[in-house]
């Protein structure tokens, strides 16, 4: 009888990981989770997660995944990624998160010099950085920070999956890098759309061969379902969030550009179903001349419109596609837009812009 009673009690025991216990304690104590050290972006992500947990009665969710998409090239997605990576790898004493980041540069366009420039911009904007001569120079600090940016450049969807799978073993080997004692801030795939057409062609080829009776000779496809599984497994192991950049491949909306966007994700399923929160990154739209405007009125407004264009302001706005109404309502209370400018020295978030005197640069 005692043995049966013990088995019954054992069945009632719930097994949880240490990170789940710590997360529960953090929520009970009302501590805020800073994902990026970028207040407004952190608040949007926190609000989304907490709202869903409240209505689902869950105290624990999977690791967050963000999707940054754009409808045109040069919209600022990778520039924003430089900014987030720079904050992540800088030490706490210089306004950073003292972490490391992992970048899968599938577009082969991630620029280390530009990232170093962004790091130096953040360092020079720190109060008192140049006054204290006993501190390391910005060049030294930037070089040390770059040691904690781990960039991989897979050339196919299959190699991307293999790379994702191998990342934990790489990071847990302290002989291979400088970041062994740092947490992972995030893992980014820039861009998750890079092999879209390659995968589509492989899928169509497989269908064509199977119709010819050769299906049994084909190796199983390593497509986007496998990529989604590998991504979820890796970020769970590393206990970090993920960032996916993507291209919007659907029809361009023709309505008011100032309205909240609701664009269906162009990522293949099931990858398109993973993001916790989606953003559209774009240049801040400038209103067109209204119909029927006179030449005199157009000339009067021309200077203001030209100035607005030359400001080169960008925005990262919540994409409301597939987002619950209750989440949208809570996000809209504090605003759903993060605005920034892209200067010669790097990206400056709008609320920090007045501290920077850099010259503007085009995309």
C-alpha positions as CSV (number, residue, x, y, z in Angstrom):
1,X,0.0,0.0,0.0
2,X,2.8,2.4,0.9
3,X,4.4,1.7,-2.5
4,X,1.1,2.5,-4.3
5,X,0.7,5.7,-2.3
6,X,4.2,6.7,-3.2
7,X,3.6,6.2,-6.9
8,X,0.4,8.2,-6.7
9,X,2.3,11.1,-5.1
10,X,5.1,10.8,-7.7
11,X,2.6,11.2,-10.5
12,X,1.4,14.5,-8.9
13,X,4.9,16.0,-8.9
14,X,5.4,18.6,-11.6
15,X,8.9,18.8,-13.0
16,X,10.1,22.3,-14.1
17,X,13.4,23.7,-15.2
18,X,15.4,26.2,-13.1
19,X,14.8,29.0,-15.7
20,X,11.0,28.4,-15.3
21,X,11.3,28.8,-11.6
22,X,13.3,32.0,-11.9
23,X,10.8,33.4,-14.5
24,X,7.9,32.7,-12.1
25,X,9.7,34.5,-9.3
26,X,10.5,37.5,-11.6
27,X,6.8,37.8,-12.5
28,X,5.7,37.5,-8.9
29,X,8.1,40.3,-7.8
30,X,6.9,42.5,-10.6
31,X,10.3,42.8,-12.2
32,X,10.4,44.0,-15.8
33,X,12.3,42.0,-18.5
34,X,14.5,44.2,-20.7
35,X,15.0,42.3,-23.8
36,X,16.9,44.9,-25.8
37,X,17.5,47.8,-23.4
38,X,15.4,49.8,-25.9
39,X,12.5,50.9,-23.7
40,X,9.6,51.2,-26.2
41,X,10.5,48.0,-28.1
42,X,10.9,46.2,-24.8
43,X,7.5,47.5,-23.6
44,X,5.7,46.4,-26.7
45,X,7.1,42.8,-26.4
46,X,6.4,42.6,-22.7
47,X,2.8,43.8,-23.2
48,X,2.2,41.2,-25.9
49,X,3.6,38.3,-23.8
50,X,1.9,39.4,-20.5
51,X,-1.5,39.9,-22.2
52,X,-1.4,36.4,-23.7
53,X,-0.2,34.8,-20.5
54,X,-3.0,36.6,-18.6
55,X,-5.8,35.4,-20.8
56,X,-4.4,31.9,-21.2
57,X,-3.6,31.5,-17.5
58,X,0.0,30.5,-18.3
59,X,3.0,31.6,-16.3
60,X,5.5,30.4,-18.9
61,X,5.7,30.8,-22.7
62,X,8.1,29.8,-25.3
63,X,11.1,32.0,-26.2
64,X,9.9,35.2,-28.0
65,X,10.4,35.5,-31.8
66,X,10.2,38.8,-33.6
67,X,9.8,39.3,-37.3
68,X,10.9,42.5,-39.0
69,X,9.6,42.8,-42.5
70,X,9.6,45.6,-45.2
71,X,7.8,46.2,-48.5
72,X,10.9,47.7,-50.2
73,X,14.7,47.5,-50.0
74,X,16.6,50.1,-47.9
75,X,13.8,50.2,-45.3
76,X,16.3,50.0,-42.4
77,X,15.8,46.4,-41.1
78,X,19.5,45.5,-41.0
79,X,20.4,49.0,-39.7
80,X,18.0,48.4,-36.8
81,X,19.7,45.0,-36.3
82,X,23.1,46.7,-36.0
83,X,21.7,48.9,-33.3
84,X,20.2,46.1,-31.3
85,X,23.4,44.0,-31.6
86,X,25.5,47.0,-30.5
87,X,23.4,47.5,-27.4
88,X,23.6,43.8,-26.6
89,X,27.4,43.4,-26.7
90,X,28.4,46.7,-25.0
91,X,29.3,46.4,-21.3
92,X,26.7,47.4,-18.6
93,X,29.0,50.3,-17.6
94,X,28.5,51.8,-21.1
95,X,24.7,51.4,-21.4
96,X,24.8,47.9,-22.9
97,X,23.5,44.5,-22.0
98,X,26.9,42.8,-21.7
99,X,25.7,39.8,-23.7
100,X,26.6,38.1,-27.0
101,X,24.6,37.8,-30.2
102,X,24.4,35.2,-33.0
103,X,23.8,36.4,-36.5
104,X,23.0,34.0,-39.4
105,X,23.8,36.3,-42.4
106,X,22.0,34.4,-45.1
107,X,21.9,37.5,-47.4
108,X,25.7,37.9,-47.1
109,X,25.2,41.6,-46.5
110,X,25.8,42.0,-42.7
111,X,28.6,44.6,-42.4
112,X,31.0,44.4,-39.5
113,X,32.5,47.9,-40.2
114,X,29.0,49.4,-40.1
115,X,28.3,47.5,-36.8
116,X,31.6,48.8,-35.4
117,X,30.5,52.3,-36.4
118,X,27.2,51.8,-34.6
119,X,29.0,50.6,-31.5
120,X,31.3,53.7,-31.5
121,X,28.3,56.0,-32.0
122,X,26.6,54.5,-28.8
123,X,29.9,54.9,-26.9
124,X,30.5,58.5,-27.9
125,X,26.9,59.3,-26.9
126,X,27.5,58.1,-23.4
127,X,27.9,61.1,-21.0
128,X,31.4,61.6,-19.8
129,X,33.0,59.0,-22.2
130,X,35.7,61.4,-23.5
131,X,36.3,63.2,-20.2
132,X,37.7,60.2,-18.3
133,X,41.2,59.5,-19.8
134,X,41.7,56.4,-17.6
135,X,38.9,54.6,-19.4
136,X,39.7,52.5,-22.5
137,X,39.3,54.3,-25.8
138,X,36.1,53.9,-27.9
139,X,38.2,51.9,-30.4
140,X,39.3,49.5,-27.8
141,X,35.8,49.1,-26.3
142,X,34.4,48.6,-29.8
143,X,36.9,45.9,-30.6
144,X,36.2,44.1,-27.3
145,X,32.5,44.3,-28.0
146,X,32.8,42.9,-31.5
147,X,34.4,39.7,-30.0
148,X,30.9,38.8,-28.8
149,X,29.2,39.1,-32.2
150,X,29.1,35.6,-33.8
151,X,28.4,35.7,-37.5
152,X,27.6,32.6,-39.6
153,X,27.0,32.8,-43.4
154,X,25.1,29.6,-44.5
155,X,24.7,29.4,-48.3
156,X,21.6,27.2,-48.4
157,X,18.5,26.3,-46.4
158,X,20.1,23.0,-45.5
159,X,23.3,24.6,-44.3
160,X,21.2,27.1,-42.3
161,X,19.4,24.3,-40.5
162,X,22.8,22.5,-39.8
163,X,24.3,25.8,-38.6
164,X,21.4,26.4,-36.2
165,X,21.7,22.9,-34.8
166,X,25.4,23.3,-34.2
167,X,25.3,26.7,-32.5
168,X,24.7,25.4,-28.9
169,X,27.7,23.1,-29.1
170,X,29.8,26.0,-30.5
171,X,28.8,28.4,-27.7
172,X,29.2,25.8,-24.9
173,X,32.9,25.3,-26.0
174,X,34.9,28.0,-24.2
175,X,38.0,27.3,-26.3
176,X,36.3,28.6,-29.5
177,X,35.3,32.1,-28.6
178,X,35.3,34.9,-25.9
179,X,31.6,34.8,-24.9
180,X,31.5,31.6,-22.8
181,X,30.6,33.6,-19.6
182,X,28.0,35.8,-21.3
183,X,24.3,35.1,-21.9
184,X,23.0,35.1,-25.5
185,X,20.8,38.3,-26.0
186,X,19.3,37.0,-29.3
187,X,19.8,34.9,-32.4
188,X,19.0,36.6,-35.7
189,X,18.4,35.2,-39.2
190,X,19.0,38.0,-41.7
191,X,17.1,37.2,-43.9
192,X,14.7,34.3,-43.2
193,X,13.4,34.9,-46.8
194,X,16.8,34.4,-48.4
195,X,16.2,30.8,-49.6
196,X,12.5,31.2,-50.2
197,X,12.7,30.7,-54.0
198,X,15.5,28.1,-53.7
199,X,13.2,26.0,-51.4
200,X,10.2,26.5,-53.6
201,X,12.2,25.3,-56.6
202,X,13.4,22.2,-54.7
203,X,9.9,21.5,-53.6
204,X,8.6,21.7,-57.2
205,X,11.4,19.5,-58.5
206,X,10.6,16.9,-55.8
207,X,6.9,17.0,-56.9
208,X,7.9,16.6,-60.5
209,X,10.2,13.7,-59.8
210,X,7.6,12.0,-57.6
211,X,5.1,12.2,-60.4
212,X,7.6,10.3,-62.6
213,X,7.7,7.5,-60.1
214,X,11.1,8.4,-58.6
215,X,9.9,9.5,-55.2
216,X,11.5,6.6,-53.5
217,X,14.9,7.6,-54.7
218,X,14.7,11.1,-53.4
219,X,16.2,12.2,-50.0
220,X,13.8,13.9,-47.6
221,X,13.7,17.6,-48.1
222,X,15.2,19.8,-45.4
223,X,12.8,22.7,-45.8
224,X,11.2,25.4,-43.7
225,X,9.4,22.9,-41.3
226,X,12.9,21.6,-40.3
227,X,14.2,25.2,-40.0
228,X,11.3,26.1,-37.7
229,X,12.0,23.1,-35.5
230,X,15.8,23.8,-35.4
231,X,15.1,27.5,-34.5
232,X,12.7,26.7,-31.6
233,X,15.1,24.0,-30.3
234,X,18.1,26.3,-30.4
235,X,16.6,29.3,-28.7
236,X,15.1,27.1,-26.1
237,X,18.5,25.6,-25.3
238,X,20.2,29.0,-25.3
239,X,17.2,30.6,-23.5
240,X,17.3,33.6,-25.8
241,X,14.8,35.3,-28.2
242,X,15.1,35.2,-32.0
243,X,14.8,37.9,-34.7
244,X,13.7,37.1,-38.2
245,X,14.0,39.7,-41.0
246,X,12.0,39.0,-44.1
247,X,10.9,40.4,-47.4
248,X,7.2,41.1,-48.0
249,X,6.3,39.3,-51.2
250,X,2.6,40.2,-51.3
251,X,0.8,43.0,-53.1
252,X,1.8,46.5,-51.8
253,X,-1.1,48.1,-49.9
254,X,-2.5,51.2,-51.6
255,X,-4.5,52.7,-48.7
256,X,-3.4,55.4,-46.2
257,X,0.2,54.8,-45.4
258,X,-0.3,56.3,-41.9
259,X,-2.8,53.6,-40.9
260,X,-1.6,50.6,-38.8
261,X,-0.3,47.9,-41.2
262,X,-1.8,44.4,-41.4
263,X,0.4,42.5,-43.8
264,X,0.3,38.7,-44.0
265,X,3.7,37.2,-43.4
266,X,5.5,36.1,-46.6
267,X,7.5,33.5,-44.7
268,X,6.7,29.9,-45.6
269,X,4.7,27.9,-43.1
270,X,5.3,26.9,-40.3
271,X,8.0,29.6,-39.9
272,X,5.3,32.3,-40.5
273,X,3.4,31.0,-37.5
274,X,6.3,31.4,-35.0
275,X,6.6,35.2,-34.4
276,X,5.4,36.5,-31.1
277,X,5.2,40.0,-32.5
278,X,5.7,41.3,-36.1
279,X,6.9,44.7,-37.2
280,X,6.9,46.6,-40.5
281,X,10.1,48.6,-40.9
282,X,9.8,51.5,-43.4
283,X,10.6,55.1,-44.1
284,X,8.2,57.5,-42.4
285,X,5.7,58.2,-45.2
286,X,5.3,61.8,-46.4
287,X,1.7,62.6,-47.4
288,X,1.2,63.2,-51.1
289,X,-0.2,66.4,-52.5
290,X,-4.0,66.3,-52.2
291,X,-6.0,66.1,-55.4
292,X,-7.0,69.5,-56.9
293,X,-4.2,71.5,-55.2
294,X,-3.2,74.7,-57.0
295,X,0.3,75.4,-58.2
296,X,0.7,78.2,-55.7
297,X,-0.3,75.9,-52.8
298,X,2.0,73.2,-54.0
299,X,5.0,75.6,-54.1
300,X,4.3,76.8,-50.6
301,X,4.3,73.2,-49.3
302,X,7.2,72.1,-51.4
303,X,9.9,73.2,-49.0
304,X,8.3,71.5,-46.0
305,X,7.9,68.3,-47.9
306,X,11.5,68.4,-49.2
307,X,12.6,68.9,-45.6
308,X,10.5,65.9,-44.4
309,X,12.1,63.7,-47.1
310,X,15.6,64.9,-46.3
311,X,15.2,64.1,-42.6
312,X,15.3,60.4,-43.6
313,X,13.2,59.3,-40.7
314,X,12.2,55.6,-40.4
315,X,9.8,53.8,-38.2
316,X,9.3,50.3,-36.8
317,X,5.5,49.8,-36.5
318,X,3.6,46.9,-35.1
319,X,2.2,44.7,-37.9
320,X,-1.3,43.8,-36.7
321,X,-1.8,40.8,-39.0
322,X,-2.9,37.7,-37.0
323,X,-2.7,39.7,-33.7
324,X,-5.4,39.3,-31.1
325,X,-7.8,42.3,-30.6
326,X,-7.1,42.4,-26.9
327,X,-3.3,42.6,-27.6
328,X,-3.8,45.3,-30.2
329,X,-5.8,47.3,-27.7
330,X,-3.2,47.2,-25.0
331,X,-0.3,48.0,-27.4
332,X,-2.1,51.0,-28.7
333,X,-2.3,52.6,-25.3
334,X,1.4,53.5,-25.3
335,X,1.8,53.7,-29.1
336,X,2.9,51.0,-31.5
337,X,5.7,52.9,-33.3
338,X,9.5,53.1,-32.7
339,X,11.0,55.9,-34.8
340,X,14.6,56.4,-35.7
341,X,17.0,58.2,-38.1
342,X,19.9,56.7,-40.0
343,X,22.9,59.0,-39.9
344,X,26.4,58.8,-41.3
345,X,27.6,57.5,-37.9
346,X,24.8,55.0,-37.4
347,X,21.2,54.7,-36.3
348,X,19.8,57.0,-33.6
349,X,16.5,56.2,-31.9
350,X,14.3,59.3,-32.0
351,X,14.2,60.1,-28.3
352,X,18.1,60.0,-28.3
353,X,18.4,62.0,-31.5
354,X,19.1,65.4,-30.0
355,X,22.3,64.1,-28.3
356,X,23.8,63.3,-31.7
357,X,25.3,65.7,-34.1
358,X,26.0,63.3,-37.0
359,X,25.4,64.1,-40.6
360,X,22.6,62.4,-42.4
361,X,23.2,59.7,-45.0
362,X,20.9,58.0,-47.4
363,X,20.2,54.3,-47.5
